[in-house]
Amino acid sequence: MEALKTYATHHKVALHAVELDVQSETSAQAAVDQVIAAQGQLDVLIHNAGHMVFGPAEAFIPEQYAQLYDVNVIGTQRVNRAALPQLRKQGQGLVLWVGSSSHRGGTPPYLAPYFAAKAAMDALAVSYAGELARWGIETSIIVPGAFTKGTNHFAHSGRPADTKREQAYAQGAYAGFEQEVLDGLATCEPEDADVSTVAQAIVDIVGSPYGHRPFRVHVDPSSDGCEVVNAVADRIRAEFLRRIGLSDVLSPRLIPAPQESSHG
């Protein structure tokens, strides 16, 4: 919060930070209410909260999986339930999800809990898209690839709680494997890969005209193949919705804003 306030002051921009904990329904509702009270409306809802873990899947205890899902998946539901009534009332708005190419691209081992949570989030985003279109609400999904530089994703990633099982891998058949994974990812990532391109993609989508925003935008300098798979999956989804007579939910329905009555 303080860093954002400092940035706004230093750069002289109208940036007002509002605290929101995606793991708290009360916090999510309070944040949304605060924005609506100040601005009178919501324009864009961005799901960007996420946390990564790194290590052998077996060594993470079930509670760690649950906690990761709580942040990366259930957190989006808390915020949606707080914000969507206002967007539906307006008859217009944008829900933008920041996902991960790991949900369908080539993926290395040792990131299973994070990949599983991101796959769940993408499935939720796709389902929501069809359920919000008739309310006039657009959906866009940003799909970043692996950026090993410029974020704290890997540096601050969580570790398995069951250290005994973690050591069984580290001292057994998978000795040195963690570094192999990191080195392998680094070799796929171009030297000029810049994570700020993800932020720019968000800016571009938000700035696009209503009704013309892309459903997906991939920002993957490592080219892990997710864009290829998603092109097929999204085409099949669209074809299926047309087959069952629901083609209208593939794009938002523009709902005219209610006009105030005038008395002469």
Buried (B, 14 or more C-beta within 10 A) or exposed (E): EEEEEEEBEEEEEEEEEBEBBBEEBEBBBBBBEBBBEEEEEBEBBBBBBBBBBBBBBEBBEEEBBEBBBBBBBBBBBBBBEBBBEBBBBBBBBBBBBBBBBBBBBBBBBBBBBBBBBBBBBBEBBBEBBBEBBBBBBBBBBBBBBBBBEEEEBBEEBBEBBBEEBBEBBBEEEBEEBBEBBBEEBEEBBEEEBBBEBBBEBBEBBBEBEEEEBBBBBBBBBBBBBBBEBBEEBBEEBEEEBEEEEEEEBBBBBEBEEEEEEEEE
